[in-house]
Amino acid sequence: MTVFRQMLLALMCLILAPWAQAQQVSFRDALDLALRHSAGMAIAQADQVHARQSYLETRNAFVPEVILGSGLANVWGYPMSIEGSAPSVFNITARSVVLNFGQRDYLRAARTDIDAATTLFDNQRQATLLETALTYIQLDQATAKLTALQQESTESSRLEAISRQRLEAGVDSKVDVTKASLSAARVHMRLAQTQGDVDLLRQRLAQLTGLPARELVTNAASIPPRPEINQQDDLAARALANSPEVKAAEQQAKSAALRADGEHKQLYPAIDLVGNYGLFTKYDGLDLLFPQGRFSRNNATFGVAIHVPFLNMAQRSHAEAADADAVKAHQQAAVVKEQVSNETLRLQRTVEQLAAARDVAQLELELAQSEIDAVKARIQDGKATIKDEENAHLDADDKQSALLDAQFELDRVQLQLLRKVGGLEGWAMP
C-alpha cells in the first residue's frame, strides 16, 4: 500500500509540475510589480531624497551650528592659537547665518530642485509603465504568433510530405518538392525567430517585475482595450501641458536662474551670528599673561560678524558663469519643448499610417480566409487538390502573423503617444 501511495504521489507531482512552475500574471499585476521592483524607479527615488537633503543642507545654514571640542596644549612663550582659539580644556563654537541675500536664493533654488526631482520621478514612473505595458503586450502577441507558426509549421511539413508522395507517384516534379521544402524551411526560420523573441521578452518582463521568467504567462483578457485618441485634438499642446520632461526642464531652468541671482548677491553685505566659549587652565601658564587677579577660567564671546565685500573679482566671475549656466538651462528647456512638440506630431501621423497598415493586413487576412473556403469548394468540384488547400492555409497563417505584427506596431505608437499627452497611467492603471 505504501509503494502504491508513493507511486500515486510521484504521478501527481509530474502532472502538477507544469502548473506549479507557470502561472498567469495579469496586466495590472505586472505593472504594479514593475513599479515596486524597477531599478529606474529606485534611482529616481534616490534622486528625490538627494534633492530633499540638499534643500535641508541649504536651509540649515540659518540654524546655529554648534561644535564642541578641546584644545589642550602646553605653552612656551606667547600662547599661539589652536584652530583659531586659545588653548583650552573645553570649548564651544557656534555660528549661524542671520542675513545673507544670496543664501535665500540658494534656498529657493534647492526647493525648485525638489520639484524637478519629483517631476523626473513621475517621468520615470511613466517610462516604467510604458516599457512594462509594451513588453507585456508584445509577449502576449508573440506567444499567439508562436502558436500560429507552430500550426503553420505542421501544415508546411505535411505539405512537403504530400509533395514528396506526389513526386513518387509522378504527379509533381522535383521543383515542386523543392518549393515545398523551401516553404517549410521559411516557416521553421520564422518559428525559431519568434521563439527567440518570446524568450527575450519573457526574460525582460521578468527583470521588470522581479518574477522568475519560467513563471510568466500572460493573460490576454487582462489587457485593457486599446486607447482611443482623438486625432482632431491639438495633441502637441496637450503634450506640452502634460509632459514631465518639459516641466522638469522648466524647473531646472528656474533653479539655475535662482542660483545665478544668489551668486550675484554674494557680493552684498552679510551678517553672521557667532559665539565662542573656552575653559582655560593655569597649567600652561596663561594666567601669567594677565595682571594679578584678572585671569578667568571661563571665557566667552558672543556677537555678530559683518561681511562687506569690497573687492572680490573671483566671485564676480563666478556669478557671470552662473548667468551663462542659467541661459543654457533656459535654452535647453526651449529645445525640450520643441522636441516634445515635434515628437508628438510625428507619433500622431505615425498612428494614422499604422492604423491604415493594420486595416490592410486585416483585409488581406479576410481575403486569405475566404480563399480557403473557395479552394474547398473547388476541391468538391474536382478543380483543386489538397495541396492547393494546404497552400491556402499557409497563406492565411502568414497573413495572421502579419496582422499581429501590424497590430503591435500600432499599439506601440499609440501608447507612446498616450504617454506624451498624459493619459498613459489613466489607461493602464484606472
VEXZA-506028 format. One line per 3 residues: for each residue x, y, z of C-alpha. Coordinates in nm, 4 decimals, always signed. Example, Ala and Ser with C-alpha at 12.3 -4.5 7.8 and 13.67 -1.06 7.14 Angstrom:
2
+1.2300,-0.4500,+0.7800  +1.3670,-0.1060,+0.7140;
END
This chain:
430
+0.0000,+0.0000,+0.0000  +0.2852,+0.2352,+0.0853  +0.4505,+0.1730,-0.2509;
+0.1210,+0.2448,-0.4280  +0.0834,+0.5750,-0.2418  +0.4368,+0.6746,-0.3307;
+0.3762,+0.5968,-0.6982  +0.0488,+0.7924,-0.6896  +0.2219,+1.0908,-0.5261;
+0.5021,+1.0868,-0.7837  +0.2469,+1.0711,-1.0662  +0.0559,+1.3695,-0.9225;
+0.3819,+1.5675,-0.8921  +0.4607,+1.5001,-1.2570  +0.1124,+1.6105,-1.3626;
+0.1053,+1.9246,-1.1479  +0.4687,+2.0310,-1.2037  +0.3985,+2.2446,-1.5148;
+0.1124,+2.4172,-1.3318  +0.3352,+2.4860,-1.0316  +0.6059,+2.6391,-1.2470;
+0.3882,+2.8539,-1.4710  +0.1230,+3.0965,-1.3536  -0.0694,+3.3677,-1.5267;
+0.0286,+3.7227,-1.4379  -0.2330,+3.9819,-1.5187  -0.1505,+4.3057,-1.6965;
-0.2244,+4.5177,-1.3885  -0.0212,+4.2936,-1.1568  +0.2767,+4.3166,-1.3926;
+0.2592,+4.6966,-1.3810  +0.2310,+4.7033,-1.0008  +0.5297,+4.4710,-0.9651;
+0.7359,+4.6752,-1.2109  +0.6709,+4.9991,-1.0204  +0.7895,+4.8344,-0.6978;
+1.0836,+4.6468,-0.8477  +1.2144,+4.8747,-1.1238  +1.5756,+4.9888,-1.0868;
+1.4859,+5.3107,-1.2691  +1.2227,+5.3893,-1.0067  +1.4727,+5.3251,-0.7272;
+1.7246,+5.5605,-0.8913  +1.4605,+5.8325,-0.9355  +1.3558,+5.7941,-0.5728;
+1.7194,+5.8260,-0.4628  +1.7420,+6.1495,-0.6648  +1.4364,+6.2763,-0.4781;
+1.5985,+6.2022,-0.1432  +1.9204,+6.3704,-0.2567  +1.7324,+6.6848,-0.3631;
+1.5450,+6.6939,-0.0329  +1.8616,+6.6612,+0.1725  +2.0351,+6.9270,-0.0372;
+1.7468,+7.1613,+0.0405  +1.7764,+7.0861,+0.4125  +2.1518,+7.1454,+0.3962;
+2.0919,+7.4896,+0.2424  +1.8149,+7.5763,+0.4871  +2.0180,+7.4698,+0.7896;
+2.2671,+7.7476,+0.7200  +2.0187,+7.9634,+0.9177  +2.0253,+7.7140,+1.2069;
+2.3118,+7.7623,+1.4562  +2.5979,+7.5207,+1.4049  +2.7437,+7.4197,+1.7423;
+3.0825,+7.2455,+1.7721  +3.2167,+7.1019,+2.0969  +3.5882,+7.0424,+2.1298;
+3.9097,+7.0758,+2.3240  +4.2386,+7.2494,+2.2612  +4.4684,+7.1087,+2.5260;
+4.8246,+7.2272,+2.4774  +5.1475,+7.3122,+2.6581  +5.2624,+7.6693,+2.6012;
+5.6160,+7.8053,+2.5655  +5.6323,+8.1791,+2.5377  +5.3318,+8.3632,+2.3980;
+5.0293,+8.1256,+2.3533  +4.9535,+8.0602,+1.9894  +4.6005,+7.9760,+1.8768;
+4.4805,+7.6250,+1.8029  +4.2405,+7.6348,+1.5100  +4.1676,+7.9999,+1.5815;
+4.1148,+7.9677,+1.9589  +4.3352,+7.9952,+2.2622  +4.4442,+7.6660,+2.4235;
+4.1552,+7.5426,+2.6361  +4.0413,+7.2364,+2.8234  +3.6964,+7.2614,+2.6684;
+3.5465,+7.4959,+2.4084  +3.2206,+7.5600,+2.2258  +3.1924,+7.7351,+1.8909;
+2.8581,+7.8407,+1.7444  +2.7759,+8.0136,+1.4164  +2.4686,+8.0771,+1.2010;
+2.3626,+8.2979,+0.9135  +2.1471,+8.5944,+1.0106  +2.1368,+8.7918,+0.6873;
+2.2571,+8.6585,+0.3528  +2.0662,+8.7608,+0.0427  +2.2375,+8.5024,-0.1749;
+2.1619,+8.2165,+0.0643  +1.7903,+8.2865,+0.0362  +1.8084,+8.2485,-0.3421;
+2.0027,+7.9253,-0.2956  +1.7215,+7.8059,-0.0691  +1.4568,+7.8825,-0.3317;
+1.6699,+7.7081,-0.5953  +1.7022,+7.3996,-0.3751  +1.3258,+7.3936,-0.3250;
+1.2812,+7.4110,-0.7028  +1.5258,+7.1206,-0.7378  +1.2944,+6.9138,-0.5173;
+1.0061,+6.9926,-0.7519  +1.2214,+6.8960,-1.0518  +1.3241,+6.5675,-0.8866;
+0.9581,+6.4887,-0.8152  +0.8692,+6.5634,-1.1769  +1.1508,+6.3393,-1.3015;
+1.0276,+6.0676,-1.0649  +0.6853,+6.0933,-1.2297  +0.8546,+6.0812,-1.5699;
+1.0399,+5.7638,-1.4720  +0.7130,+5.6165,-1.3464  +0.5559,+5.6811,-1.6860;
+0.8589,+5.5298,-1.8613  +0.8380,+5.2174,-1.6442  +0.4662,+5.1800,-1.7104;
+0.5197,+5.2223,-2.0843  +0.8032,+4.9695,-2.1082  +0.6209,+4.7137,-1.8955;
+0.2937,+4.7550,-2.0839  +0.4634,+4.7235,-2.4230  +0.6699,+4.4232,-2.3122;
+0.3601,+4.2506,-2.1747  +0.1515,+4.3183,-2.4870  +0.4328,+4.2163,-2.7206;
+0.4937,+3.8961,-2.5233  +0.1241,+3.8131,-2.5382  +0.1089,+3.8743,-2.9135;
+0.4386,+3.6937,-2.9759  +0.3043,+3.3929,-2.7872  -0.0074,+3.3955,-3.0036;
+0.2100,+3.4316,-3.3126  +0.4261,+3.1395,-3.1949  +0.1172,+2.9215,-3.1641;
+0.0073,+3.0164,-3.5156  +0.3556,+2.9480,-3.6540  +0.3686,+2.6081,-3.4845;
+0.0451,+2.5192,-3.6578  +0.1796,+2.6607,-3.9839  +0.4992,+2.4582,-3.9422;
+0.2955,+2.1400,-3.9022  +0.0955,+2.2215,-4.2115  +0.4051,+2.3072,-4.4179;
+0.5730,+1.9821,-4.3127  +0.2635,+1.7891,-4.4144  +0.2546,+1.9756,-4.7449;
+0.6189,+1.8850,-4.8040  +0.5411,+1.5186,-4.7324  +0.2437,+1.5304,-4.9717;
+0.4630,+1.6837,-5.2413  +0.7193,+1.4037,-5.1997  +0.4443,+1.1445,-5.2296;
+0.3177,+1.3132,-5.5439  +0.6730,+1.3093,-5.6805  +0.6936,+0.9351,-5.6242;
+0.3565,+0.8997,-5.7958  +0.4865,+1.1002,-6.0909  +0.2428,+1.3877,-6.0368;
+0.4810,+1.6574,-5.9029  +0.8276,+1.7466,-6.0199  +1.1431,+1.7910,-5.8159;
+1.0942,+2.1671,-5.8472  +0.7588,+2.1340,-5.6698  +0.9229,+1.9378,-5.3882;
+1.1987,+2.1966,-5.3590  +0.9385,+2.4755,-5.3376  +0.7530,+2.2865,-5.0650;
+1.0786,+2.2293,-4.8751  +1.1700,+2.5964,-4.9105  +0.8308,+2.6988,-4.7773;
+0.8709,+2.4654,-4.4800  +1.2220,+2.5969,-4.4142  +1.0980,+2.9559,-4.4176;
+0.8257,+2.8734,-4.1692  +1.0794,+2.6960,-3.9494  +1.3080,+3.0014,-3.9646;
+1.0254,+3.2340,-3.8599  +0.9303,+2.9901,-3.5868  +1.2840,+2.9975,-3.4478;
+1.2929,+3.3781,-3.4630  +0.9596,+3.4089,-3.2858  +1.0653,+3.1591,-3.0196;
+1.3750,+3.3711,-2.9581  +1.1597,+3.6837,-2.9340  +0.9314,+3.5152,-2.6802;
+1.2267,+3.4062,-2.4661  +1.3817,+3.7547,-2.4704  +1.0508,+3.9278,-2.3938;
+0.9764,+3.6889,-2.1084  +1.3240,+3.7491,-1.9688  +1.2795,+4.1278,-1.9904;
+0.9381,+4.1127,-1.8247  +1.0915,+3.9001,-1.5514  +1.3586,+4.1653,-1.4968;
+1.0941,+4.4378,-1.4774  +0.8629,+4.2534,-1.2381  +1.1118,+4.0557,-1.0320;
+0.9365,+3.7248,-1.1068  +1.1165,+3.4160,-1.2375  +1.0946,+3.4033,-1.6159;
+0.9640,+3.0481,-1.6208  +0.6607,+3.1561,-1.4166  +0.5487,+3.4306,-1.6532;
+0.2411,+3.3555,-1.8587  +0.0417,+3.6481,-1.9942  -0.3352,+3.6826,-1.9776;
-0.4720,+3.8453,-2.2919  -0.8110,+3.9113,-2.1289  -0.6469,+4.1337,-1.8641;
-0.5078,+4.3809,-2.1200  -0.7311,+4.6904,-2.1341  -0.8910,+4.7842,-2.4665;
-0.6623,+4.9909,-2.6841  -0.6882,+5.3622,-2.6081  -0.8804,+5.5862,-2.8411;
-0.7064,+5.9178,-2.9118  -0.8945,+6.1915,-3.0911  -0.6676,+6.2796,-3.3803;
-0.8540,+6.6073,-3.4288  -0.7329,+6.7451,-3.0944  -0.4283,+6.9667,-3.0642;
-0.2171,+6.6849,-2.9232  +0.1048,+6.8880,-2.9349  -0.0483,+7.1460,-2.6996;
-0.1691,+6.8686,-2.4672  +0.1754,+6.7157,-2.4665  +0.3427,+7.0466,-2.3763;
+0.0914,+7.0964,-2.0947  +0.1300,+6.7450,-1.9505  +0.4864,+6.6420,-2.0362;
+0.7035,+6.5770,-1.7282  +1.0096,+6.6334,-1.9470  +0.9000,+6.9894,-2.0299;
+0.8005,+7.0613,-1.6721  +1.1302,+6.9308,-1.5333  +1.3317,+7.1308,-1.7885;
+1.1464,+7.4493,-1.6921  +1.2027,+7.3808,-1.3225  +1.5723,+7.3199,-1.3805;
+1.5959,+7.6472,-1.5755  +1.4251,+7.8314,-1.2888  +1.6662,+7.6747,-1.0394;
+1.9670,+7.7794,-1.2487  +1.8358,+8.1384,-1.2664  +1.7868,+8.1496,-0.8885;
+2.1389,+8.0213,-0.8290  +2.2770,+8.2861,-1.0630  +2.0937,+8.5545,-0.8653;
+2.2350,+8.4053,-0.5468  +2.5895,+8.4202,-0.6823  +2.5487,+8.7898,-0.7626;
+2.4065,+8.8580,-0.4162  +2.7135,+8.7049,-0.2554  +2.8665,+9.0476,-0.3292;
+2.6092,+9.2059,-0.0923  +2.6777,+9.2596,+0.2790  +2.6104,+8.9612,+0.5043;
+2.5716,+8.9160,+0.8789  +2.6521,+8.6015,+1.0785  +2.5779,+8.5298,+1.4422;
+2.8867,+8.3911,+1.6205  +2.9674,+8.2708,+1.9705  +3.2665,+8.1113,+2.1437;
+3.3304,+7.9723,+2.4896  +3.6557,+7.8359,+2.6312  +3.7506,+7.6792,+2.9646;
+4.1139,+7.7740,+3.0379  +4.3620,+7.6220,+3.2833  +4.6663,+7.7556,+3.4665;
+4.8990,+7.4675,+3.3954  +5.0007,+7.6077,+3.0563  +5.0918,+7.9474,+3.2040;
+4.8071,+8.1516,+3.0557  +4.7428,+8.3094,+3.3964  +5.0895,+8.4716,+3.3883;
+4.9845,+8.6834,+3.0877  +4.7184,+8.8660,+3.2864  +4.7576,+9.1180,+3.5693;
+4.7110,+8.9856,+3.9216  +4.3531,+8.8694,+3.9663  +4.2389,+8.9341,+3.6060;
+4.2731,+8.5736,+3.4829  +3.9417,+8.3876,+3.4337  +3.8984,+8.0194,+3.3612;
+3.5605,+8.0772,+3.1923  +3.5805,+8.2931,+2.8797  +3.3092,+8.3657,+2.6231;
+3.2499,+8.5843,+2.3195  +2.9097,+8.6455,+2.1619  +2.8216,+8.8832,+1.8797;
+2.7788,+8.9320,+1.5075  +3.0232,+8.9125,+1.2197  +2.9531,+9.1641,+0.9450;
+3.0969,+9.0989,+0.5989  +3.1036,+9.3757,+0.3381  +3.2646,+9.2528,+0.0154;
+3.4744,+9.5315,-0.1287  +3.6853,+9.3681,-0.3973  +3.6108,+9.0097,-0.4978;
+3.6778,+8.9594,-0.8676  +3.6684,+8.5798,-0.8363  +3.3083,+8.5925,-0.7094;
+3.2107,+8.8294,-0.9897  +3.3476,+8.5833,-1.2459  +3.1689,+8.3003,-1.0676;
+2.8417,+8.4943,-1.0885  +2.8900,+8.5588,-1.4608  +2.9497,+8.1867,-1.5163;
+2.6273,+8.1137,-1.3268  +2.4457,+8.3551,-1.5593  +2.5747,+8.1564,-1.8555;
+2.4503,+7.8328,-1.6931  +2.1075,+7.9923,-1.6468  +2.0933,+8.0965,-2.0131;
+2.1973,+7.7451,-2.1147  +1.9276,+7.5852,-1.8974  +1.6657,+7.8214,-2.0403;
+1.7628,+7.7319,-2.3967  +1.7675,+7.3617,-2.3116  +1.4109,+7.3934,-2.1841;
+1.3125,+7.5554,-2.5151  +1.4787,+7.2685,-2.7047  +1.2899,+7.0120,-2.4941;
+0.9618,+7.1861,-2.5775  +1.0418,+7.1720,-2.9476  +1.1393,+6.8054,-2.9258;
+0.8209,+6.7107,-2.7394  +0.6054,+6.9043,-2.9859  +0.7763,+6.7507,-3.2900;
+0.7755,+6.4002,-3.1450  +0.4054,+6.4271,-3.0623  +0.3230,+6.5333,-3.4173;
+0.5381,+6.2511,-3.5578  +0.3642,+5.9941,-3.3373  +0.0237,+6.1345,-3.4316;
+0.0933,+6.0943,-3.8016  +0.2531,+5.7527,-3.7490  -0.0607,+5.6310,-3.5712;
-0.2667,+5.7238,-3.8766  -0.0260,+5.5385,-4.1068  -0.0082,+5.2279,-3.8891;
-0.3852,+5.2195,-3.8476  -0.4153,+5.2120,-4.2253  -0.1499,+4.9368,-4.2456;
-0.3374,+4.7357,-3.9807  -0.6608,+4.7692,-4.1787  -0.4824,+4.6454,-4.4914;
-0.3432,+4.3457,-4.3004  -0.6926,+4.2711,-4.1657  -0.8445,+4.2765,-4.5142;
-0.5639,+4.0568,-4.6509  -0.6334,+3.8042,-4.3756  -1.0057,+3.8055,-4.4509;
-0.9278,+3.7572,-4.8188  -0.6925,+3.4668,-4.7404  -0.9566,+3.3026,-4.5217;
-1.2118,+3.3464,-4.7995  -0.9690,+3.1825,-5.0376  -0.9623,+2.8727,-4.8118;
-1.3384,+2.8386,-4.8470  -1.3105,+2.8907,-5.2228  -1.0436,+2.6196,-5.2526;
-1.2588,+2.3765,-5.0541  -1.5445,+2.4409,-5.2963  -1.3152,+2.3797,-5.5947;
-1.1932,+2.0540,-5.4362  -1.5512,+1.9308,-5.4238  -1.5856,+2.0169,-5.7929;
-1.2589,+1.8389,-5.8674  -1.0866,+2.1575,-5.9781  -0.8350,+2.1758,-5.6911;
-0.6302,+1.9443,-5.4762  -0.5454,+1.9071,-5.1089  -0.2129,+2.0694,-5.1894;
-0.3991,+2.3826,-5.3008  -0.5911,+2.3854,-4.9730  -0.2714,+2.3497,-4.7726;
-0.1172,+2.6392,-4.9640  -0.4247,+2.8486,-4.8871  -0.3914,+2.7647,-4.5169;
-0.0240,+2.8609,-4.5216  -0.1067,+3.1919,-4.6865  -0.3755,+3.2609,-4.4239;
-0.1281,+3.1822,-4.1449  +0.1195,+3.4262,-4.2991  -0.1469,+3.6936,-4.3110;
-0.2389,+3.6199,-3.9482  +0.1223,+3.6725,-3.8408  +0.1418,+3.9928,-4.0441;
-0.1760,+4.1209,-3.8774  -0.0327,+4.0517,-3.5311  +0.2842,+4.2445,-3.6218;
+0.0852,+4.5371,-3.7615  -0.1387,+4.5446,-3.4548  +0.1557,+4.5558,-3.2175;
+0.3274,+4.8358,-3.4085  +0.0049,+5.0335,-3.3860  -0.0280,+4.9570,-3.0132;
+0.3313,+5.0611,-2.9511  +0.2978,+5.4008,-3.1152  -0.0461,+5.4615,-2.9637;
+0.0879,+5.4031,-2.6138  +0.3873,+5.6264,-2.6805  +0.1509,+5.8997,-2.7979;
-0.0736,+5.8401,-2.4958  +0.2243,+5.8901,-2.2671  +0.3126,+6.2157,-2.4435;
-0.0344,+6.3618,-2.3900  -0.0528,+6.2465,-2.0282  -0.3088,+5.9661,-2.0459;
-0.0970,+5.6529,-2.0079  -0.1464,+5.5891,-1.6369  -0.5200,+5.6564,-1.6582;
-0.5437,+5.3869,-1.9258  -0.3023,+5.1333,-1.7784  -0.3993,+5.1689,-1.4114;
-0.7505,+5.3157,-1.3931;
END
